[in-house]
Amino acid sequence: MSKQILAEAQWDKLIEQVKSSYAEAFNSNGDILNLIKGSWQNEGNLKPFNSSIDGTLLGYYPMLKAQDGKEAVEYCAKEFKDWKKVDLGKRKELISKTLDEMEQEKELLAYLLTWEIGKPYLQSLDGVDRCIDGVRWYIDNIESMLGNRTPLGVISNIASWNYPLSVLVHACLVQVLAGNSVIAKTPSDGGLWSLTVCFAIAKRNGLPVSLISGSGGVLSEALVTHEAVNALSYVGGKSNGRMIANSLVKEDKRYMLEMEGVNTYGVWDFSSWDSLAKQLKSGFKYGKQRCTAYVRFVIQRQLFPKFLDMYLPVLKSLTFGNPLLVDKNETTPPDYDFGPLINARKVSDLNVMFNDAIGKGAVSIYQGELNEDNFLPHQDTSSYLAPAALLNLPKNATLYHNEPFGPLDSIILVDSKNELVNEMNVSNGALVSSLACDDPNEANEITSQLRGFKVGINQMKS
């Protein structure tokens, strides 16, 4: 049976809907504008934005110059002077209305996310819901959280491309709820359209929000060190995060940095393999393109045969392909575990990591293949990568100390609990770590030594 892109997800139909509903966010040529100085203006320098799904041109980033960014931040400071006078009840009302309107557009937002970052539709839809539900939780609980605190001022937001709504929009709306004005940079690899819709809704409801596009290096002086910025929220890679931290050492402003680490799952004196299999299967959602994905497994050597019996069927069961491709007359997109990675460059980087590890002595225990039935004939598949797993990753391999941010697992075998803990703490700090262990006392002893922001026993953390 012939395959085609789902009718309701055709890109031309989606952008026609966006431009019709949010015309103020576009110039006369149909290009997206920046939301600066209180309105949609300045198309900047146009940078092409292509979908990782099949290379479709989605539009152009409106890249700003450094001076534009500075002026945008300075305007946010003026907005804050008025917004801080708005009482909490009114802020809650306006943000609730914003969320209601976002919910009316959630199917549109989910399809935009799928095209922009390659996430399967149901996972995109979940991201929209998590954003909306999360902010509503804050609306219900904000009074006790604020106490006698006063707003900080202008908060600058820089986030990665993988969760435009459930991280970036969520953070901005909560910051506004607390009485601050906010400015956000559109991630360089995705989120342009979905963020434009969300910020257009927020601006229509009178919220003090700005959204700008541009190179991080060009805009850093405005978004990071400008005197008008009172706080910075950053989610992204450790190299950029380290530079930001260094630039703020002498600055009198608050900042939050969430950076990558090698998240590990250890296995010691364990027997509930069916339960672990379900966890590992769920962990491949979105191709492990998230900062809480478990990418390293540290296994007690004598348990490795049983682990492998459980683990290989999980890898073989994974489904991946074009997330919007359906058989003729089908009306729902496929429920894949993941679609493409964010771009072909990321696939190339992971292949380099894989080959580097093999060349230095690692053993490949699984290397999947793309299924041509899950793609259109002659479709560009350069952004797709089948899952792979490596055993005995050498310490001089690039992958050993770095998070792959993709479906490339590594397995380390150990003979003692000290080895287990040392290998699980390989990055000297991670967002999440977990241990599979039958004995609660032994599990508590081991996990007390793990350097993870969240640590799970017989369960994954997020």
C-alpha positions as CSV (number, residue, x, y, z in Angstrom):
1,M,0.0,0.0,0.0
2,S,1.3,3.5,-0.9
3,K,2.5,5.8,1.9
4,Q,1.9,9.5,2.3
5,I,2.2,12.3,4.8
6,L,-0.9,12.4,7.0
7,A,-3.4,14.8,5.4
8,E,-4.1,17.0,8.4
9,A,-0.3,17.3,9.0
10,Q,0.6,18.6,5.6
11,W,3.1,21.4,6.2
12,D,1.5,23.9,3.7
13,K,-1.9,23.5,5.5
14,L,-0.3,24.0,8.9
15,I,1.5,27.2,8.0
16,E,-1.5,28.6,6.3
17,Q,-3.5,28.1,9.5
18,V,-0.8,29.8,11.6
19,K,-0.4,32.7,9.3
20,S,-4.2,33.2,9.1
21,S,-4.6,33.0,12.9
22,Y,-1.5,35.0,14.0
23,A,-1.0,37.3,11.1
24,E,0.7,39.9,13.3
25,A,3.8,37.7,13.7
26,F,4.6,37.7,9.9
27,N,5.9,40.3,7.4
28,S,4.4,40.9,4.0
29,N,6.5,38.1,2.5
30,G,5.2,35.6,5.0
31,D,8.4,35.5,7.1
32,I,8.3,35.2,10.9
33,L,9.2,38.3,12.8
34,N,10.8,38.8,16.2
35,L,8.7,39.8,19.2
36,I,10.6,42.8,20.5
37,K,9.8,46.2,22.0
38,G,6.2,45.2,22.5
39,S,5.3,44.1,19.0
40,W,6.2,41.8,16.1
41,Q,8.9,43.5,14.0
42,N,12.3,43.1,12.5
43,E,12.8,40.1,10.2
44,G,16.6,40.3,10.7
45,N,18.8,38.2,8.5
46,L,17.0,35.2,7.2
47,K,18.5,31.8,8.1
48,P,16.9,28.7,6.5
49,F,15.1,26.3,8.8
50,N,14.7,22.7,7.4
51,S,12.8,19.9,9.0
52,S,14.8,16.8,10.0
53,I,11.9,14.6,9.0
54,D,12.6,14.9,5.2
55,G,14.4,18.1,4.6
56,T,11.3,20.3,4.0
57,L,12.0,24.0,4.2
58,L,9.9,25.2,7.1
59,G,10.8,28.9,6.9
60,Y,13.5,31.3,8.0
61,Y,14.9,32.3,11.4
62,P,14.8,36.1,11.8
63,M,18.3,36.5,13.1
64,L,19.0,39.7,15.0
65,K,22.1,41.7,15.4
66,A,23.7,42.4,18.8
67,Q,22.3,45.9,19.1
68,D,18.8,44.7,18.4
69,G,19.2,42.3,21.3
70,K,20.3,45.0,23.6
71,E,17.4,47.2,22.7
72,A,15.0,44.3,23.2
73,V,16.3,43.7,26.7
74,E,16.2,47.4,27.6
75,Y,12.5,47.5,26.6
76,C,11.8,44.4,28.8
77,A,13.1,46.5,31.7
78,K,10.6,49.2,31.0
79,E,7.8,46.5,30.7
80,F,8.8,45.2,34.2
81,K,8.2,48.5,35.8
82,D,4.5,48.3,34.8
83,W,4.1,44.6,35.2
84,K,5.4,44.4,38.8
85,K,2.5,46.7,39.8
86,V,-0.1,44.2,38.4
87,D,-1.6,42.2,41.4
88,L,-1.2,38.5,41.5
89,G,-4.9,37.8,40.9
90,K,-4.8,39.7,37.6
91,R,-1.6,37.9,36.6
92,K,-3.2,34.5,37.3
93,E,-6.3,35.5,35.2
94,L,-4.2,36.6,32.2
95,I,-2.0,33.5,32.3
96,S,-5.0,31.2,32.7
97,K,-6.5,32.8,29.6
98,T,-3.3,32.3,27.8
99,L,-3.2,28.6,28.7
100,D,-6.9,28.1,27.7
101,E,-6.1,29.5,24.2
102,M,-3.0,27.4,23.9
103,E,-5.1,24.3,24.8
104,Q,-7.4,25.2,21.9
105,E,-4.4,25.1,19.6
106,K,-2.8,22.0,21.1
107,E,-3.2,19.7,18.1
108,L,-1.7,22.5,15.8
109,L,1.1,23.0,18.3
110,A,1.8,19.3,18.4
111,Y,2.0,18.9,14.6
112,L,4.3,22.0,14.4
113,L,6.6,20.4,17.0
114,T,6.7,17.2,15.1
115,W,7.8,19.0,11.9
116,E,10.3,21.2,13.8
117,I,12.1,18.8,16.1
118,G,11.1,15.4,14.7
119,K,9.3,14.2,17.8
120,P,6.5,11.7,17.1
121,Y,3.1,13.3,17.3
122,L,1.8,11.7,20.5
123,Q,5.0,12.7,22.3
124,S,4.7,16.2,20.9
125,L,1.1,16.3,22.2
126,D,2.2,15.2,25.6
127,G,4.8,18.0,25.6
128,V,2.0,20.6,25.0
129,D,-0.1,19.1,27.8
130,R,2.8,19.0,30.2
131,C,3.5,22.7,29.5
132,I,-0.1,23.7,30.1
133,D,-0.7,21.4,33.1
134,G,2.6,22.4,34.7
135,V,1.9,26.1,34.6
136,R,-1.6,25.5,35.9
137,W,-0.1,23.8,38.9
138,Y,1.9,26.9,39.6
139,I,-1.2,29.1,39.3
140,D,-2.8,26.9,42.0
141,N,0.2,27.0,44.3
142,I,1.9,30.3,43.6
143,E,0.8,32.2,46.8
144,S,2.6,30.0,49.2
145,M,5.7,29.8,47.0
146,L,6.0,33.5,46.6
147,G,5.5,34.4,50.3
148,N,7.0,37.8,50.9
149,R,9.3,37.5,47.9
150,T,9.4,40.3,45.3
151,P,9.9,39.9,41.6
152,L,13.5,39.8,40.3
153,G,13.0,41.9,37.2
154,V,14.0,40.9,33.7
155,I,14.6,37.2,33.3
156,S,16.5,36.0,30.2
157,N,15.8,32.4,28.9
158,I,18.1,30.3,26.8
159,A,17.1,26.7,26.3
160,S,17.8,23.8,24.0
161,W,15.6,22.8,21.1
162,N,14.2,19.5,22.4
163,Y,11.4,20.8,24.6
164,P,10.3,24.2,23.3
165,L,7.0,24.2,25.2
166,S,7.4,22.0,28.3
167,V,10.7,23.7,29.2
168,L,11.0,27.1,27.6
169,V,7.3,28.3,27.4
170,H,6.6,26.7,30.8
171,A,9.5,28.6,32.4
172,C,8.6,31.9,30.8
173,L,5.0,31.8,31.9
174,V,5.9,30.8,35.5
175,Q,8.4,33.7,35.6
176,V,5.7,36.1,34.4
177,L,3.3,34.7,36.9
178,A,5.8,35.6,39.6
179,G,5.8,39.2,38.5
180,N,8.8,39.3,36.1
181,S,9.1,40.3,32.5
182,V,10.8,37.8,30.3
183,I,12.8,37.5,27.1
184,A,13.6,34.2,25.4
185,K,15.8,33.2,22.5
186,T,14.4,30.8,20.0
187,P,16.6,27.6,20.0
188,S,18.8,27.5,17.0
189,D,17.7,24.0,15.9
190,G,13.9,24.0,16.4
191,G,10.8,25.5,17.9
192,L,10.5,28.6,15.7
193,W,6.8,28.1,14.7
194,S,5.5,26.5,17.9
195,L,7.1,29.2,20.0
196,T,5.8,32.0,17.7
197,V,2.2,30.7,18.2
198,C,2.6,30.5,22.0
199,F,4.2,33.9,22.4
200,A,1.6,35.5,20.0
201,I,-1.1,34.2,22.3
202,A,0.8,35.5,25.4
203,K,1.3,38.9,23.9
204,R,-2.4,39.2,22.9
205,N,-3.2,38.7,26.5
206,G,-1.0,41.5,27.6
207,L,1.9,39.4,29.1
208,P,5.4,41.1,29.2
209,V,7.2,38.6,26.9
210,S,9.7,39.0,24.1
211,L,11.0,36.3,21.7
212,I,14.1,36.8,19.6
213,S,16.1,34.7,17.2
214,G,19.9,35.0,16.6
215,S,23.3,33.5,17.1
216,G,24.0,32.7,20.8
217,G,27.5,34.3,20.4
218,V,26.0,37.5,18.9
219,L,23.2,37.9,21.4
220,S,25.1,36.7,24.5
221,E,26.0,40.3,25.6
222,A,22.3,41.2,25.6
223,L,20.9,38.0,27.1
224,V,23.6,37.1,29.6
225,T,25.7,40.0,30.8
226,H,23.5,43.1,30.0
227,E,22.9,45.1,33.1
228,A,19.2,45.2,32.5
229,V,19.0,41.4,32.9
230,N,18.4,40.4,36.5
231,A,18.4,36.6,36.1
232,L,19.3,34.0,33.6
233,S,17.7,30.6,33.0
234,Y,19.9,28.3,30.8
235,V,19.3,24.8,29.7
236,G,21.8,23.3,27.3
237,G,25.3,21.8,26.7
238,K,28.0,22.0,29.2
239,S,30.5,23.8,27.0
240,N,28.2,26.8,26.5
241,G,27.1,26.6,30.1
242,R,30.7,26.7,31.3
243,M,31.3,29.9,29.2
244,I,28.1,31.5,30.6
245,A,29.1,30.6,34.2
246,N,32.6,32.1,33.7
247,S,31.1,35.3,32.2
248,L,28.8,35.7,35.2
249,V,31.4,35.2,38.0
250,K,31.7,38.9,38.7
251,E,28.0,39.7,37.8
252,D,25.5,40.5,40.6
253,K,22.7,38.5,39.1
254,R,21.0,35.2,39.7
255,Y,21.4,32.3,37.2
256,M,20.2,28.8,36.8
257,L,22.3,26.4,34.6
258,E,21.0,23.0,33.7
259,M,23.7,21.1,31.8
260,E,24.3,17.7,30.4
261,G,25.9,14.7,32.2
262,V,26.3,11.0,31.6
263,N,23.1,9.5,33.2
264,T,23.7,6.0,34.3
265,Y,21.6,3.0,35.3
266,G,23.5,0.4,37.5
267,V,22.5,-3.2,38.0
268,W,23.7,-5.1,41.1
269,D,22.2,-8.2,42.8
270,F,19.1,-7.9,40.7
271,S,16.5,-10.3,39.3
272,S,13.3,-8.4,38.1
273,W,14.2,-8.3,34.4
274,D,10.7,-7.8,33.0
275,S,10.3,-4.6,35.0
276,L,13.7,-3.3,33.9
277,A,12.9,-4.1,30.2
278,K,9.7,-1.9,30.4
279,Q,11.8,1.0,31.8
280,L,14.5,0.7,29.2
281,K,12.0,0.5,26.4
282,S,10.3,3.7,27.6
283,G,13.7,5.4,27.9
284,F,14.1,5.4,24.1
285,K,11.3,7.9,23.6
286,Y,12.4,10.7,21.3
287,G,15.6,8.8,20.5
288,K,17.1,9.7,23.9
289,Q,17.3,13.3,22.8
290,R,16.7,14.6,26.3
291,C,18.9,15.5,29.2
292,T,17.4,12.9,31.5
293,A,17.9,9.9,29.1
294,Y,19.9,7.0,30.5
295,V,22.7,6.3,28.1
296,R,25.2,4.2,30.2
297,F,24.5,0.9,31.9
298,V,26.9,-0.3,34.6
299,I,26.4,-4.0,35.1
300,Q,27.6,-6.5,37.7
301,R,29.7,-8.9,35.5
302,Q,28.0,-12.1,36.6
303,L,24.6,-10.6,35.7
304,F,25.6,-9.6,32.2
305,P,24.2,-12.7,30.4
306,K,20.8,-12.2,32.0
307,F,20.9,-8.4,31.3
308,L,21.8,-9.1,27.6
309,D,18.9,-11.6,27.4
310,M,16.6,-8.8,28.5
311,Y,18.2,-5.9,26.7
312,L,18.6,-7.1,23.1
313,P,14.9,-7.9,22.6
314,V,14.2,-4.3,23.9
315,L,16.5,-2.9,21.2
316,K,15.0,-5.1,18.5
317,S,11.4,-4.0,19.5
318,L,12.1,-0.3,18.9
319,T,10.2,1.4,16.1
320,F,11.4,4.5,14.3
321,G,10.9,6.2,11.0
322,N,9.1,9.2,9.4
323,P,6.7,10.2,12.2
324,L,4.0,11.6,9.9
325,L,4.0,8.8,7.2
326,V,0.8,6.7,7.0
327,D,-0.8,4.3,4.7
328,K,-3.4,5.7,2.4
329,N,-6.7,6.5,4.2
330,E,-5.1,6.2,7.7
331,T,-6.0,9.2,9.9
332,T,-3.6,8.8,12.8
333,P,0.2,9.1,12.8
334,P,2.3,6.1,13.7
335,D,3.1,5.7,17.4
336,Y,6.9,5.3,16.9
337,D,9.4,5.3,19.7
338,F,11.3,8.0,17.9
339,G,11.6,9.7,14.5
340,P,14.7,11.5,13.2
341,L,17.4,13.1,15.3
342,I,17.5,16.8,15.3
343,N,19.6,17.0,12.1
344,A,22.1,15.1,9.9
345,R,25.0,16.8,11.7
346,K,24.0,15.0,15.0
347,V,23.8,11.7,13.2
348,S,27.3,12.3,11.9
349,D,28.6,13.2,15.3
350,L,27.2,10.0,16.8
351,N,28.7,7.9,14.0
352,V,32.1,9.5,14.8
353,M,31.7,8.6,18.5
354,F,30.7,5.1,17.6
355,N,33.6,4.5,15.2
356,D,36.0,6.2,17.6
357,A,35.0,3.8,20.4
358,I,35.2,0.7,18.1
359,G,38.6,1.8,16.9
360,K,39.8,2.0,20.5
361,G,38.6,-1.4,21.5
362,A,34.8,-1.3,22.3
363,V,32.7,-4.1,21.1
364,S,29.5,-3.6,19.2
365,I,26.7,-5.8,20.6
366,Y,23.9,-4.3,18.5
367,Q,23.6,-2.0,15.5
368,G,20.1,-1.6,14.1
369,E,19.1,-0.6,10.6
370,L,16.6,1.7,9.0
371,N,13.4,0.0,7.7
372,E,12.7,1.4,4.2
373,D,9.0,0.7,4.7
374,N,8.9,3.5,7.2
375,F,10.0,6.2,4.7
376,L,8.9,7.6,1.4
377,P,10.7,6.4,-1.7
378,H,13.9,8.5,-2.2
379,Q,13.2,10.4,1.0
380,D,16.2,12.2,2.7
381,T,17.0,10.0,5.7
382,S,20.3,11.6,6.7
383,S,18.8,12.7,10.1
384,Y,17.7,9.2,11.1
385,L,19.8,6.8,13.2
386,A,19.0,3.3,14.2
387,P,19.8,2.4,17.9
388,A,23.2,0.9,18.7
389,A,25.0,-0.4,21.8
390,L,28.6,-0.8,22.7
391,L,30.3,-3.0,25.3
392,N,33.5,-2.3,27.3
393,L,33.7,1.3,26.3
394,P,37.4,2.3,26.8
395,K,38.1,5.4,28.9
396,N,40.0,7.1,26.1
397,A,37.0,7.0,23.8
398,T,35.2,10.3,23.2
399,L,31.9,8.7,24.2
400,Y,33.2,7.7,27.6
401,H,33.0,11.2,29.2
402,N,30.3,12.7,26.9
403,E,26.5,12.4,26.7
404,P,25.6,11.1,23.2
405,F,22.1,12.8,23.2
406,G,20.9,10.0,20.9
407,P,20.2,6.3,20.7
408,L,23.7,5.2,21.3
409,D,24.1,3.2,24.6
410,S,27.2,2.0,26.3
411,I,27.7,-0.9,28.8
412,I,30.4,-1.2,31.4
413,L,31.0,-4.4,33.4
414,V,32.2,-4.2,37.0
415,D,33.2,-6.7,39.7
416,S,32.7,-4.7,42.9
417,K,30.4,-2.1,44.4
418,N,33.2,0.4,44.5
419,E,33.7,0.0,40.7
420,L,30.0,0.3,40.3
421,V,29.8,3.6,42.1
422,N,32.9,5.0,40.4
423,E,31.6,4.1,36.9
424,M,28.2,5.5,37.7
425,N,29.8,8.8,38.8
426,V,31.8,9.1,35.6
427,S,30.8,12.7,34.9
428,N,31.0,13.7,38.5
429,G,27.4,14.8,38.5
430,A,24.4,13.9,36.4
431,L,20.8,15.0,36.3
432,V,19.5,11.4,37.0
433,S,20.9,8.1,38.1
434,S,19.2,4.8,39.0
435,L,20.1,1.5,40.5
436,A,18.4,-1.9,39.9
437,C,18.9,-3.9,43.1
438,D,16.7,-6.5,44.9
439,D,17.9,-5.6,48.5
440,P,16.6,-2.3,49.7
441,N,19.3,-1.8,52.3
442,E,22.0,-2.6,49.8
443,A,20.4,-0.3,47.3
444,N,20.2,2.6,49.8
445,E,23.9,2.1,50.6
446,I,25.0,2.3,47.0
447,T,22.7,5.2,45.9
448,S,23.8,7.3,48.8
449,Q,27.2,7.5,47.0
450,L,25.8,8.5,43.6
451,R,26.2,12.0,42.4
452,G,22.9,12.6,40.7
453,F,20.4,15.4,41.0
454,K,17.6,12.7,41.2
455,V,18.4,9.1,42.1
456,G,16.0,6.2,41.6
457,I,15.9,2.7,43.0
458,N,14.4,0.2,40.5
459,Q,12.9,3.1,38.6
460,M,13.9,5.8,36.2
461,K,13.9,9.4,37.2
462,S,12.9,12.4,35.1
